[in-house]
Amino acid sequence: MKNTLWLLPLTLLFACHTGQPKHSGNAELNLLAEKYVRLGLNIGQYDTDFVDAYYGPDSLKPVSKQPAFPKDSFLSEVETLKKELQEVIATTDNDTIRTRANWITHQLTAFGRRIRIFSGEYKPFDEESKELFDAVAPVYPEAHYRTLIAELDSLLPGKGPVAERFQHLANHFIIPKDKLDTVFKTAIAAARKRTLAHYDLPATEDFTLEYVSGKPWMGYNWYKGNYKSLIQISADLNIFIEKAIDLACHEGYPGHHVYNMLLEKNLYHDKGWVEISLYPLFSPQSLIAEGSANYGIEIAFPGEEKTTFTKTVLLPLAGLDTTGITTYFKALEIKGKLNYARNDIARGMLSGSMSDSTAEQWLLNYTLLNREAAAKGILFIRKNRSYVINYNYGQDLIKQYINAKAPGGDPKQRWDAFSYLLSNQITPEDLIQATSGK
């Protein structure tokens, strides 16, 4: 961490003789940031899903562990830290300090909710998502999803249930197992090339690609620090051709891998902000991370470019026929709008108003997953709860933010706005305010 004591002014300024002293608060905030990291790492000793990545100093890592989960002690630390951060905000005239303190405060609110969830204390879906991810996703009636299914009904060839017709079309585009590595590495290379055309990434950046089984997710980026990632792909499911680009962008470029690298370089190494070295999975940071990773697909492959690249490069590599690919991608666009059904399914499951069998049927009917993917979807919701809003609502918030910053759709402006989003302490509240005109 950089020594910032010299930034403290020699004299204290007062707005008036009865007001609070105004000071930079930089040294004090750095100490609070260290406490924040220590607390997160301590919680992670018990809740093994709590810490998604950490690349800060070893000196902040726990040296001991109590035999029982110290819930009350952790909650007390959360509230004390939040109070101290509010005091920093109230006594600084430095916008950067205020932004950092506000960002950590939002993260700590999520700490408190996750501590309670780990202890078996739950809240309704929307209250939980507000505390964990600083956002409440819109609720849609079942009629909304039926309308989208009707659109698919008029688009898809053949007769019979829409879900079956969609799966019949999709099954033409399953990547053969022996072609999987070649197709994925080609998609990742293309996504990386497009990202490098706009961003100067660290020269030592790299990733390892692995294929795994038995996971509740399709892909995962384990960021290791020092601009390195481990990207894992679940290969026990059939993987459809569009997932090559989707996962290449989402997990790699310009998604999670780039997001974590830019934060590490620009905020941790260049500015010495130790709080950014800890990525707590169940926090507002994940809405930014998942939303930007999903929207990063459109940033890297705008308009028809994803369809064109798939048709001209990936399908031939996979040894698959291109017949029907245009219709398939049009269907996928509508399917993307159906993803909000996952939120309503999770709401029902977590409240107990929707059984697993009903939830699975909704996943089959309204998200058009096949049965094996639907079963994984149930496991994901059971494990990660309201996290599902980060993919769909997070993506829409990012899209609205980028459109507001680049209203003309200029590619350079879009990449620049995306870079700013990936390189700064942005909260979901910031996204909402930026697009609401407040």
Stockholm file with secondary structure:
# STOCKHOLM 1.0

chainA/1-438         MKNTLWLLPLTLLFACHTGQPKHSGNAELNLLAEKYVRLGLNIGQYDTDFVDAYYGPDSLKPVSKQPAFPKDSFLSEVETLKKELQEVIATTDNDTIRTRANWITHQLTAFGRRIRIFSGEYKPFDEESKELFDAVAPVYPEAHYRTLIAELDSLLPGKGPVAERFQHLANHFIIPKDKLDTVFKTAIAAARKRTLAHYDLPATEDFTLEYVSGKPWMGYNWYKGNYKSLIQISADLNIFIEKAIDLACHEGYPGHHVYNMLLEKNLYHDKGWVEISLYPLFSPQSLIAEGSANYGIEIAFPGEEKTTFTKTVLLPLAGLDTTGITTYFKALEIKGKLNYARNDIARGMLSGSMSDSTAEQWLLNYTLLNREAAAKGILFIRKNRSYVINYNYGQDLIKQYINAKAPGGDPKQRWDAFSYLLSNQITPEDLIQATSGK
#=GR chainA/1-438 SS CCCCGGGSCSSCEESSTTSCEECCCHHHHHHHHHHHHHHHHHHHTTCTTSEEEECSCGGGSCSCCCSSCCHHHHHHHHHHHHHHHHHHHHTCCCHHHHHHHHHHHHHHHHHHHHHHHHTTCCCCHHHHHHHHHSCCCCCCCHHHHHHHHHHHHHHSSSSSCHHHHHHHHHGGGBCCGGGHHHHHHHHHHHHHHHHHTTCCCCTTCEEEEEEECSCSSSEEEEEEETTEEEEEEECSSCCBTHHHHHHIIIIISSSHHHHHHHHIIIIIITTCCGGGGEEESSSHHHHHHHHHHHHHHHHHSTTTHHHHHIIIIIHHHHTCCCTTHHHHHHHHHHHHHGGGHHHHHHHHHHHTSSCHHHHHHHHHHHSCCCHHHHHHHHHHHHHHGGGGHHHHHHHHHHHHHHHHHSTTCCHHHHHHHHHHHHHSCCCHHHHHHHHHTC
#=GC SS_cons         CCCCGGGSCSSCEESSTTSCEECCCHHHHHHHHHHHHHHHHHHHTTCTTSEEEECSCGGGSCSCCCSSCCHHHHHHHHHHHHHHHHHHHHTCCCHHHHHHHHHHHHHHHHHHHHHHHHTTCCCCHHHHHHHHHSCCCCCCCHHHHHHHHHHHHHHSSSSSCHHHHHHHHHGGGBCCGGGHHHHHHHHHHHHHHHHHTTCCCCTTCEEEEEEECSCSSSEEEEEEETTEEEEEEECSSCCBTHHHHHHIIIIISSSHHHHHHHHIIIIIITTCCGGGGEEESSSHHHHHHHHHHHHHHHHHSTTTHHHHHIIIIIHHHHTCCCTTHHHHHHHHHHHHHGGGHHHHHHHHHHHTSSCHHHHHHHHHHHSCCCHHHHHHHHHHHHHHGGGGHHHHHHHHHHHHHHHHHSTTCCHHHHHHHHHHHHHSCCCHHHHHHHHHTC
//
